[in-house]
């Protein structure tokens, strides 16, 4: 059945749901209204127009009285599992203006999104608790929760910025001496090994692709192609540093650090670690050396974070990182939910795509724009 160009119903105000059509300014205004933080045209163009996996801006919008009141964009990704490749879509920045919530705008945009935008083998997302019930009604499955590890280097500053309750504030402040001791230990440990680390701005794409191709995991993940790496770490809101460890001049491992300011707090994210598989002691030693250099260089950040599966658990623990699903951080942070919606159950035969153990997910693959 043919679809009309505009799907319009009327409540208090007529709302039109349609594909994106040059609505950059309207989206940025809505984004700031809903999230309370501004983004500029360079960020929009990077995020939605420069993505190498995209042919156009994949977005459905809702319009009323000449302004956007809702938007559902997505980010396409080239996914890989061993030698198998498939197309993935990650919903991002789905928003409805507060004045238009509970009026069916979300449901209408989502139906239109599935009809017009959702051309992929697989959807995957990290929905908030508020968004998850709406996705469940469209066939999404909760695959589980993902752990994030944090290195609280200025716990007092974090507590003040988050505005957490008094009990959490006291708890975070008491962690400051622990963070300082771990910083000293990891810095000295990184100076003892035979590997040498160099940090440089941006991403050395050729080196990173080579490290990735040495040990491609069978778990589903975003393929670390040259095009993806060049795009992903060109975010104008980030200061990106790559740490590469070498032994006898040969690269052994790398970490990508993204520094950004969230409200009142300087935060460094370890967005990726390569190779994705820690297959031998040489790789492990290289990652340890990179982590020591990264922690030393970012000692002034209030917090460092990393996906729990990006680096070996013992390595993170020794460097002062704590998982958010255990006390004390479980009392102060929320878990990240991972959800999927396979279009074709046979896309990867024999694998349950709605189980987190069949995925490799770094923070670079999560929506951390």
N, C-alpha and C positions, 0 to 999 in steps of 0.2 A: 504494500500500500504506500503510495507516495506521501511524503511528509510535507507539510506547509513550511514555508520559510520562517514564519513566526508562529509560535504557539502562545496564544494570549488568553488569559482569563482575567476576570475583574473581581476584586474584593473591595476594599476601601479605595484602592488605587489600582489602575491597570498595570500589570507587570508583564513584560514581554521577555520570553526566554529564547535566546538565539545564539548562533555561533559568534565567536570573537570577530570583530570587524574594525580593526584599527582603534581599539578602545584602551590604548596604553594609559593615557592620562586619567581616564575614569577608573581604571583598575588601581592605579597608584593612589588615587584619592580614597577609594574604598578601603584599600589595604591599610592606609594610615588611620582611617576612622575606626576600623575594627581592631587592629593590633596595637595602635598607639605608637608606632614607629614609622618613620618615613623611609621610602626607597625611591631612587631616581630612575630616569630613563635608561641610563647605562646598565643598571642592575637588571631592569626588565628585559632589555635586549640581550644581555648575557644569558639570563635564566631561560627565556622562552624563545628567543629567535636564533641564538648562536649554537644551541645544542646540536651536535653533529648527527644525532639520531632523529632529528625533527625536520620535516619538510615545511612546516608552518606552525604558527602558534596554536597549540591544541587547547582550546578553552571554550567553555560555554558560559555566557553571562546572562544576568537578569537585569532588566532596565525598567525604570519607572520615572515618569516626569522628566525624561531626558538625562537621567544619571544612572550609573550602575548601582544596584542594590544587592547584587550577588555575583559570584564568579566561581567557576570550577575549572582551573587549569590542570594540566598534567605534564609530567616530564617523561619522555621516552628514553629507554635505555636498551642497549644491546647486551643481552644476558648470555651467559655461557655456563656450561656444566661439562667439564672435561673437553671433549671435542665437539659437543653438541651446542648449537646456538639457537636462541629464540628471542623474540621481541617482547620487551616488558614496558609497562606503563605504570608510573607512580603518580597518583594524585598529589597535588601540592597546593597549599594556600587556598583551600576551599573555604569561602567566606560568604556570609549573609549579613547584611546590615541589621543591627539590633531591632530597628523599627519594622523589619519585614520577616522576622522569625515567627515560627509557628503559624505560617500562612501557606505552607505547601511549596514555598519557593525552592527549598533544598531538593525536595522530591522531584519537582518538575525539571530542575537543572540536571539532576542525576540521570533521569530517564533520557533527556536529550543528549547528555554526555555519552551514555552507552550507545545511543543510536548513531551519533555523528562523529565522535572523537575516538572511541575505545577500539582502535584497530591494533590488536596485539595478541600474542599467545597467552599472556599472563599479566594480571594486575598485581601489584604489591604495594603495601602502604604501612604507615606507622600512625594509625589514627588516634586521636584524643578520645577520652572517655565519652565526651559529648557527641563525637562523630560516629563512633562505632555502632550504636543501635541503628542508625540510618543505613550504614553499609551492610549490616547483617540482612536487611530486608531485600538487598539486591544480590544476594548470593556470595557475599564475602565470608571467609572463614577465618576465625582467629587461630593463628598458628602457634601462638605462645607469647611470652614476654622476653624482651632482650635486656641483658644486663649492661649497664654502663659503669665503668670504674672512674673514680675521681681522686685526684691528688689535691687536697685542700691546703694550699700554701698560705692563704690569708683567710682563714675561716671566719674571723670577725667581720671582714669586709663582705664576705658572701652572705653572712647572716643579716647584716644591715641591708644589703641590696635586695635580698629575697623577702624581707619583712616577715620572717618565720616567727613562730610563737616563742615565748620566753624559754621554754625547755630546750627547744632546738638551738636557739641562739647560744645558750650556755654550753651546750654540748659541742657545737662547732667551734666555739672559742677555745675550749679545752684541747682541741686537736692541733692548735698552732705549734706547740713544742714538738709534737710527734712529727709533723710535717717538716719542721726544720731539721730534726735529727735524720730523717730519711733522705732529705736533700743532700746532706753532707755525706751520707753513706753511698748513695748512688753516684754522686759526682766522683768520689775517690775510687769507686769500683771501676768506673769507666776509663780511668787513667792507667789501669794496670795492664790491660790486654794488649795483644800485638796488633789489633786492628786500629786504623786511624780513621777519624770521622771528619768530614768537611760539610759544613752547612752553607747553603747558598739560597738566594732568593729565587722564588719560582720553582718550576719543576724541570729537571733534566729528563725530558721525555724518553729519549733513546735508552738511557740507563734504566729507567723504571720499566719500560716495556721488556727489556731483556731480563730483568729480575723476575718479572711476572711470568714470562714464558718458560722460565726454568722449572717451574713447579705449579702448573695450573690445577686447581682443585676440582674434584668431581662434584662438589656442592655447587648449587646455583649461586651465581654471583654476577656482578657487573663486569664485563670484559674490560681489562685495563689496556685498551688500545691507545695508540698515540693521539687519535682524535679525541677520545674521551678524556684522557689526562690533561691535554691542552685546554679543553673547555672547562672541565670541572674545577680546576684550580686557577681559573682566570676571574673568579668572583671578585668584583670591585670592592666588596665589603671586607675582604680578607687580606691580611698580610701573610703570604705563604713562604715557608722555609722548608727546604728538603735537606735531610741529613743522610748522607751516603757513607757507609763504612766500606773501607777497602783493606784488603790484605795482599801484600806484594803487588799493589797497584790494581788488583782486580776487585770490582764491586762485589760485596757479599750480601748487603742488606740496605734498606732505606726506610726512613720514616718521613711522612709529610705532616708538617705542623701548620695549622691555620690559626692565626691570632685575630681576634675580633673583640669588639666592645659590646657586651650586652649591658643593659641599663646599670650604670655605676660600677661595673665589674669588668676587669680585663680577663679574658678567657682564652686559653690555648687548647685547641682540639687536635689530638693526634688522629688525623682523618684516615690514614692508611699506613700499612706496613707491607713491604715487599721483600722477598717473595711471600705469597699468601700462605704457603705451607712452610713451617719451620722443620725442614727435612733433615738437617744435620747440625752438628755442633758448630761448624763454621758460620752457618746462617744465624744460629742462636747468639753466638759471640758478637756478630755484627750488629744484630738488633739491640743487644745489651749496650754496646758502645754508642749506638745512635740514641738510645733512650737516655743514657747518662748525659750526653751532650745537649740533648733537647731540654732536659730538666734543668741543667745548669744555665742554659741561655734564657730560659723562661722562668727563672726563679722569682721575677717580679710580678708574674701573673697571679691573680687571686686563686685561680683554679685551672688544673689541667684535666681533660677528660678523654676517654678512649673507650671504644666498644670492647667488652670483656673478652671477646674471642679474637681480637686483633693481635694480641701478644700473649705468650704463655702466662698462665695465672701466677706461677711462682715469680716470674720476672716482674710482673706488675706489683705484686705484694712487696717484693724486696725494694722496689722503688717508691713505696709509700702510697700506692693506689689502693683504694678500698671499693668493693662493689656496692651498688646502690640497693641490692636486694638483701643485704645483711645489716644488722645493727652496727654502727649508729646511723648510717646514711638512710636506711630503710625508714627511719622515723621522720626524715626531712625531705625525701625526694619521692617522685612517682615513677612507677615502672613504665617502660615503653612497650606498647602492644604492637605486635606484628601480625598483619592480616594479608591474605592472598585471595585471588579470585581467578583460578585457571579457566580459560575459555574452552580448552580442549583437554579432556582428561588423559588423552594419549600423547600429549606433547612431550612428556618425558616418562615413558612407560616404566612402571615399577617404582616410581618415586612419589612419595606423598609430598606435594608442594605446599601443603598446609601444615608442615611440621618444621620447626626452626632448625632442627639438626641437619636438614637437607639444604641449608643455606649457609653462605659465608657473607656476613654483613658487617662492614666497617662503618664508622660514622660518615665517611665520604659517600656511602651509598644511602644513608638516611638523609632526610630532608633537613639540612642544617644551613639553609641559605642565610 
